[in-house]
Amino acid sequence: MTKLFRYLKKYWLAIALAIAFVVIQCWGQLTLPDLMSDIVNGIPAASMSNDLSELYRTGGKMLAVSGVIAVVTILATLFAARTAAGFAKDLRQALFEKVENYSLHEFDTIGTASLITRTTNDVMQLQQLVVMGMRMMMMAPIMCIWGIIKAIESAPQLTWILAVIIAALLVVVWIVASKTIPVFQILQKKLDRLNLVMREKLTGIRVIRAFNKQSYEKKRFDESNQDLTDTAVRVNRTVAILMPAVMIGMNLATVAIMWFGSKGIDTMGLELGTLMAFVQYAMQVMFAIIACAMIFVMLPRALASAKRVNEVLDMETEIKDPDVKSDAEMKRGFVEFKNVSFQYPGAEEPTLRDISFRTEPGQVTAIIGGTGSGKSTILNLILRFYDVTQGQVSVNGVDVRQLSQECLRAQISYVPQKQILFSGTVSDNIRNGQLDATEEEIRHAAVVAQADGFISEMENGYASPIAQGGTNVSGGQRQRLAVARALVRKAPVYLFDDTFSALDFKTESKLRAALFEETKESAVIIVGQRVSSIMNADQILVLDDGCVVGLGTHKELMDTCEVYREIVESQLSQDEIA
Ligand SMILES: Nc1ncnc2c1ncn2[C@@H]1O[C@H](COP(=O)(O)OP(=O)(O)OP(=O)(O)O)[C@@H](O)[C@H]1O
């Protein structure tokens, strides 16, 4: 938690003022019983002398003190709320920026659902802690200690009653805290689980409906929801007992003070006003102890949240920018793999073994192979989503580990296997590839990607809205928009991961022809499943279980590579092969 205090530094003035106001509030609340005691003790003398001016004066002071209490309470609450809101905003920002730099492995380690809970719910818990810290955590100990001192000063004869009351209260608080603290810590984990189920349900809604899995998913959600509810009810039930138990205790304590105090009036010369003040001090002390109990109950939950937030902030990103970035002159359109082997973190076996190939400007390299043979992994390594286990990947002549990630990715235009579009217009989505692209460049990219036709048919053309995830366009249209987004970047290296699979043959061949006109000075790497899509490539890399089993043109591979020949024969007729 202390690590997170650095986010409070810039609010030091607001915190100092809030603390000052809280101290003034404590002073006010402990002064009122004094003044009340003066009034009550002064009544006999005033009635004898028939002079009530002193009583009025003391009453006036009470009103003034109450006014001061009201003002400082409002100010302290305001400062605490503003500081906590600012702290939460800064923390969310820090989390977002940290997560942006995560490699895919760190995403997998914490999990997307948990990252969302940590950025929202956990930060909210910490925000509440800051409010509580600036108000209750300051006030409770001050009130408690100051109240005890004042009570003892006013009626030392009754000190023993106060000691008994405090001891009894501490026992109740200890029992409640020991039952609730462990359960509060479990609550956040259950919330994570609920978020995970909810997220999967929403993103996979089409599959769930298509497979009629609504009732199964409802059951899964109900289970998580019920689990969270049961835990929350269990913890709140215990907390709920605390208040009535303490209220009963406080009323009994008041009766006890009155009982023994009234005897003191008879035997120990205790004044009535002093006894009344003592009751109020005792009340303030008891309230302060309850506030301390609430803090002890809430603190572990907030600390659990702090731990979860710190886990995200402290996570060492595996993919780091080099301390000394390469200033080697970048050549355009080169990608080279030198004896690259790669194993996913936590995987038992390497996914790629001893891969070597190179591409040159204007050259189209295709990668083909069975599912799971490692085709997408090759693209992941070029983009440095992961670091190689052995060997070297270089882009435009420089080892990718010697470039800043920003510089590396600025060299590359990538169309992933699963195309993602963002909410906004068609134009916005294409512009995501190059933020300063002109309307003309956007239109040109769409024409090359064979997307201009269907965009023009849309009601608002390039200004037509795209739904979140691109759900209001077809799979083939989504692919073409993703290609246009990549093309508008005019990068030295293009990576297409199974990008044309949803297009019909005619559209695909038109797209390929237009595309290769555009990428004459760039390296183009296409991962493909369809032989017809890749057979005209300048070189074809055939992967089998993470190893290169063939590298050459279609014609060369037909003569030399058994695996390639099998793939071709399974897809093309004898006439087409001939
Ligand atoms: N993040 C990951 N963690 C661990 N293993 C992974 C990860 N991503 C992929 N793999 C494994 O690496 C292997 C290669 O995956 P990759 O996605 O590169 O295959 P692919 O040839 O592109 O397959 P497809 O044609 O089906 O897309 C697979 O066995 C897969 O299970």
The ligand as an SDF file (V2000), in Angstrom:
LIG
                    3D

 31 33  0  0  0  0  0  0  0  0999 V2000
    0.0450  -17.8570  -26.3520 N   0  0  0  0  0  0  0  0  0  0  0  0
    0.3720  -19.1390  -26.5170 C   0  0  0  0  0  0  0  0  0  0  0  0
    0.8360  -19.8540  -25.4660 N   0  0  0  0  0  0  0  0  0  0  0  0
    1.1970  -21.1370  -25.6140 C   0  0  0  0  0  0  0  0  0  0  0  0
    1.1170  -21.8090  -26.7780 N   0  0  0  0  0  0  0  0  0  0  0  0
    0.6500  -21.1650  -27.8580 C   0  0  0  0  0  0  0  0  0  0  0  0
    0.2560  -19.7930  -27.7860 C   0  0  0  0  0  0  0  0  0  0  0  0
   -0.1630  -19.4170  -29.0140 N   0  0  0  0  0  0  0  0  0  0  0  0
   -0.0340  -20.4850  -29.8170 C   0  0  0  0  0  0  0  0  0  0  0  0
    0.4490  -21.5320  -29.1270 N   0  0  0  0  0  0  0  0  0  0  0  0
    0.7540  -22.8620  -29.6620 C   0  0  0  0  0  0  0  0  0  0  0  0
    1.7610  -22.7340  -30.6550 O   0  0  0  0  0  0  0  0  0  0  0  0
    1.4810  -23.5790  -31.7540 C   0  0  0  0  0  0  0  0  0  0  0  0
    1.5110  -22.7790  -33.0370 C   0  0  0  0  0  0  0  0  0  0  0  0
    0.4700  -21.8350  -33.0270 O   0  0  0  0  0  0  0  0  0  0  0  0
    0.2260  -20.8480  -34.2500 P   0  0  0  0  0  0  0  0  0  0  0  0
   -0.9210  -19.9740  -33.9130 O   0  0  0  0  0  0  0  0  0  0  0  0
    1.4900  -20.1970  -34.6410 O   0  0  0  0  0  0  0  0  0  0  0  0
   -0.1930  -21.8810  -35.3910 O   0  0  0  0  0  0  0  0  0  0  0  0
   -0.7050  -21.6160  -36.8620 P   0  0  0  0  0  0  0  0  0  0  0  0
    0.1520  -22.4300  -37.7650 O   0  0  0  0  0  0  0  0  0  0  0  0
   -0.7910  -20.1570  -37.1520 O   0  0  0  0  0  0  0  0  0  0  0  0
   -2.1510  -22.2530  -36.7740 O   0  0  0  0  0  0  0  0  0  0  0  0
   -3.4830  -21.8680  -37.5640 P   0  0  0  0  0  0  0  0  0  0  0  0
   -3.2620  -22.1510  -39.0010 O   0  0  0  0  0  0  0  0  0  0  0  0
   -4.4900  -22.7780  -36.9710 O   0  0  0  0  0  0  0  0  0  0  0  0
   -3.7390  -20.4400  -37.2790 O   0  0  0  0  0  0  0  0  0  0  0  0
    0.1490  -24.2360  -31.4780 C   0  0  0  0  0  0  0  0  0  0  0  0
    0.4120  -25.5610  -31.0250 O   0  0  0  0  0  0  0  0  0  0  0  0
   -0.4520  -23.4340  -30.3610 C   0  0  0  0  0  0  0  0  0  0  0  0
   -1.1840  -24.2440  -29.4860 O   0  0  0  0  0  0  0  0  0  0  0  0
  1  2  1  0
  2  3  1  0
  2  7  2  0
  3  4  2  0
  4  5  1  0
  5  6  2  0
  6  7  1  0
  6 10  1  0
  7  8  1  0
  8  9  2  0
  9 10  1  0
 10 11  1  0
 11 12  1  0
 11 30  1  0
 12 13  1  0
 13 14  1  0
 13 28  1  0
 14 15  1  0
 15 16  1  0
 16 17  2  0
 16 18  1  0
 16 19  1  0
 19 20  1  0
 20 21  2  0
 20 22  1  0
 20 23  1  0
 23 24  1  0
 24 25  2  0
 24 26  1  0
 24 27  1  0
 28 29  1  0
 28 30  1  0
 30 31  1  0
M  END
$$$$
